[in-house]
């Protein structure tokens, strides 16, 4: 109820604290399936003191506009873009993916009135949302035994209405990386743009080679990749909402640029879906990236991968569990051999864990973010070992 008279500040805050007691907290270690984590303290500080800044008013907040450009340049460097970055910060992976598909649709307007996008079954649900919003048919393709897109299966679905292909570098289900180099060759042959959704993997994959975890070419170092999205509010440790999408060529940005007649200067042209949008998360992202540098992020990824190894050891010690695949990055899908998966998840939830399941394959998912410590992993598996080996009557 929106009451006529306001309440004292202390009463309001007290009631809010009561309501928020129902929330899980990252500090407890109990959200084991979240792709976000506790924001870096520097980012939280910057975010808190810049709440009034509006990234949709670049003419008014010119300093913030410069910071946004520098964020795009740093992310471009992370993604091996050797030219000026063309793109925008966004609210996250969903908006970024919608913008990519919008750009592809608009560029192909003369080509077809029945646009189609091709994406493997494991591509993020935001691809379907984009298709729904934009009137683009989403053609899902088969995956291999390692839950990656199949290049031949993608090529078979290309027709005169195909306006783009979407692949993933760090799938939501298992953290898998699609065969981007092979599909990029197909995209080039057919002159079709290719978008890589690296919302999660963008702040992980670039550092895997440095820590001896394999080399994966997934971004602009691959000829044929048209655009890449990445979310600083995931493994970039930025406050929500913080995403970005970069294009190799400015012609795609032109197709998604909208003119706002009542605004002046830089504010009158907008690339993002949102008009008013918080600059605070952009400024926080800038501060964290400047503060940590590549070395700092490398250390974060190394620790998360070490904890991922510990999870694999715990799984192997329980004959009732198995990993769906050997993890490529810090995401693990766990299958239950005997106790039904839904039963395991329900029982774990009753013990306070915040769980998530994936359909391909049916697994419970652990996302090994910085708040998922070795201690919380051991506590989690102590409960999981008990539950997964107790067969329901």
Residue pairs with C-beta under 8 A, 6 or more apart in sequence:
7 15
24 30
24 31
24 354
25 31
26 34
26 37
26 38
26 369
26 371
27 38
27 371
28 352
28 376
29 371
29 372
29 373
29 375
29 376
29 379
29 380
30 352
30 353
30 354
30 376
31 354
31 371
32 353
32 354
32 355
32 366
32 367
32 372
32 376
32 380
33 354
33 355
33 356
33 364
33 365
33 366
33 367
34 354
34 367
34 369
35 172
35 200
35 231
35 234
35 367
35 369
36 233
36 234
36 240
36 369
37 234
37 237
37 369
37 370
37 371
38 237
38 370
38 371
39 47
39 233
39 237
39 238
39 239
39 240
39 284
40 237
40 238
40 288
40 291
40 292
42 284
42 287
42 288
42 291
43 237
43 238
43 239
43 284
43 285
43 287
43 288
44 239
44 284
46 280
46 283
46 284
46 286
46 287
47 239
47 280
47 281
47 283
47 284
48 280
50 64
50 279
50 280
50 283
50 284
51 278
51 280
53 61
53 64
53 278
53 279
53 280
53 283
54 60
54 61
54 276
54 277
54 278
54 279
55 61
55 64
55 65
55 68
55 89
55 277
55 278
55 279
55 282
56 267
56 270
56 272
56 274
56 275
56 276
56 277
57 263
57 267
57 276
58 64
58 65
58 68
58 265
58 266
58 267
59 263
59 264
59 265
59 266
59 267
59 268
60 267
61 279
62 266
64 279
64 282
64 283
65 266
67 279
67 282
67 283
67 286
68 88
68 89
68 279
68 282
68 286
70 286
71 89
71 232
71 244
71 282
71 285
71 286
71 289
72 85
72 87
72 88
72 89
72 244
72 246
73 85
74 286
74 289
75 85
75 202
75 230
75 232
75 244
75 246
76 84
76 85
76 220
76 246
78 202
78 203
78 206
78 230
79 198
79 202
79 206
79 219
79 220
79 228
79 230
79 246
80 219
80 220
80 221
81 219
81 220
81 246
81 248
82 220
83 248
85 246
86 246
86 247
86 248
86 249
86 250
86 252
86 253
87 227
87 244
87 245
87 246
87 247
87 253
87 271
88 99
88 244
88 245
88 253
88 271
88 272
89 242
89 243
89 244
89 272
89 282
89 285
90 96
90 99
90 229
90 241
90 243
90 244
90 245
90 272
90 273
90 274
91 241
91 243
91 272
91 273
91 274
91 277
92 199
92 231
92 233
92 240
92 241
92 242
92 243
93 124
93 126
93 197
93 199
93 200
93 229
93 231
93 243
94 124
94 126
94 129
95 243
95 272
95 273
95 274
96 197
96 199
96 229
96 230
96 231
96 243
96 244
96 245
97 124
97 126
97 127
97 130
97 166
97 195
97 197
97 229
98 126
98 129
98 130
98 133
98 134
98 273
99 245
99 256
99 271
99 272
99 273
100 164
100 166
100 195
100 226
100 227
100 229
100 245
101 117
101 127
101 130
101 131
101 134
101 136
101 164
101 166
101 195
102 130
102 134
102 255
102 256
103 193
103 227
103 247
103 252
103 253
103 255
103 256
104 115
104 117
104 163
104 164
104 193
104 195
104 226
104 252
105 115
105 134
105 136
105 163
105 164
106 255
106 256
107 163
107 193
107 251
107 252
107 255
108 115
108 163
108 164
111 160
111 163
112 160
112 161
112 163
114 137
114 161
115 134
115 135
115 136
115 137
115 161
115 163
116 136
116 137
116 138
116 139
116 159
116 161
116 162
116 163
117 127
117 130
117 131
117 136
117 137
117 138
117 139
117 162
117 163
117 164
117 165
117 166
118 139
118 141
118 154
118 157
118 158
118 162
118 164
118 165
118 166
119 127
119 138
119 139
119 140
119 141
119 149
119 165
119 166
119 167
120 140
120 141
120 142
120 143
120 148
120 149
120 150
120 153
120 154
120 167
120 168
120 178
121 140
121 141
121 142
121 143
121 360
122 143
122 147
122 148
122 149
122 168
122 171
122 172
122 173
122 174
122 176
122 178
122 360
123 140
123 149
123 166
123 167
123 168
123 171
123 197
124 168
124 171
124 172
124 197
124 199
127 138
127 166
127 197
128 138
130 136
130 138
131 137
131 138
136 163
137 161
139 157
139 162
141 149
141 150
141 153
141 154
141 156
141 157
142 150
142 153
143 149
143 150
143 360
144 150
146 176
146 325
147 171
147 173
147 174
147 176
147 324
147 325
147 360
147 361
148 176
148 177
148 178
148 179
149 167
149 168
149 178
149 179
149 183
150 179
151 179
151 182
151 183
151 186
154 165
154 183
154 186
155 186
155 190
158 186
158 190
158 192
162 190
162 192
163 192
163 193
164 192
164 193
164 194
164 195
164 226
165 183
165 186
165 187
165 192
165 193
165 194
165 195
166 194
166 195
166 196
166 197
167 178
167 179
167 180
167 183
167 194
167 195
167 196
167 197
168 176
168 177
168 178
168 196
168 197
168 198
168 201
169 177
169 178
169 180
169 196
169 197
169 198
169 201
169 202
169 205
169 216
169 218
169 219
169 228
170 176
170 177
170 198
170 199
170 200
170 201
170 202
170 204
170 205
170 329
170 331
171 177
171 178
171 331
172 200
172 358
173 331
173 333
173 358
173 359
173 360
173 363
173 365
174 324
174 325
174 327
174 328
174 331
174 332
174 333
174 358
174 363
174 365
175 200
175 201
175 327
175 328
175 329
175 330
175 331
175 332
176 325
176 328
177 201
177 205
177 216
177 218
177 328
180 194
180 196
180 217
180 218
180 222
180 225
181 217
181 222
183 194
183 224
184 194
184 222
184 223
184 224
184 225
185 224
186 192
187 193
187 194
187 224
187 226
188 223
188 224
193 226
193 227
193 252
194 224
194 225
194 226
194 227
195 226
195 227
195 228
195 229
196 218
196 219
196 225
196 227
196 228
196 229
197 229
198 205
198 218
198 219
198 228
198 229
198 230
199 229
199 230
199 231
199 234
199 243
200 231
200 234
200 235
200 329
200 331
201 218
201 329
202 219
202 228
202 229
202 230
202 231
202 235
202 236
203 230
203 231
203 232
203 234
203 235
203 236
203 297
203 301
204 235
204 301
204 304
204 329
204 330
205 216
205 218
205 329
207 294
207 297
207 298
207 301
207 302
208 214
208 215
208 216
208 301
208 305
208 329
209 215
209 216
210 298
211 298
211 301
211 302
211 305
213 305
213 329
214 328
216 328
218 225
218 228
219 225
219 228
220 228
220 246
220 248
225 248
226 247
226 248
226 249
226 252
227 245
227 246
227 247
227 248
227 252
228 245
228 246
229 243
229 244
229 245
229 246
230 236
230 243
230 244
230 245
231 242
231 243
231 244
232 238
232 242
232 243
232 244
232 281
232 285
232 288
232 289
233 239
233 240
233 241
233 242
233 243
233 281
235 297
235 300
235 301
235 304
235 330
235 369
236 242
236 285
236 288
236 289
236 297
237 288
237 292
237 300
237 370
238 281
238 284
238 285
238 288
239 280
239 281
239 284
240 281
241 278
241 281
242 281
242 282
242 284
242 285
247 253
253 271
256 271
257 269
257 270
257 271
258 269
258 270
258 271
259 268
259 269
260 267
260 268
260 269
260 270
260 275
261 268
292 300
300 370
301 330
303 370
304 330
304 368
304 369
304 370
304 372
305 329
305 330
305 368
307 330
307 368
307 372
307 373
307 374
307 377
308 327
308 329
308 330
308 332
308 368
310 374
310 377
311 332
311 366
311 368
311 377
311 381
312 323
312 326
312 327
312 332
314 377
314 378
314 381
314 385
315 321
315 322
315 323
315 332
315 334
318 381
318 384
318 385
318 388
318 389
319 337
320 336
320 337
320 338
320 339
320 388
320 389
321 334
321 335
321 336
321 337
321 384
321 388
322 334
322 335
322 337
323 332
323 333
323 334
323 335
324 333
324 334
324 335
324 361
324 363
325 333
330 367
330 368
330 369
331 365
331 366
331 367
331 368
332 365
332 366
332 368
333 358
333 361
333 363
333 364
333 365
334 363
334 364
334 365
334 366
334 384
335 341
335 361
335 362
335 363
336 344
336 364
336 388
338 388
338 389
338 391
339 387
339 388
339 389
339 390
339 391
339 392
340 392
341 357
341 362
341 363
341 364
342 357
343 392
344 364
344 384
344 387
344 388
345 355
345 357
345 364
347 387
348 355
348 364
348 383
348 384
348 387
349 355
351 383
351 387
353 380
353 383
355 364
356 364
356 365
357 363
357 364
357 365
358 364
358 365
366 372
366 380
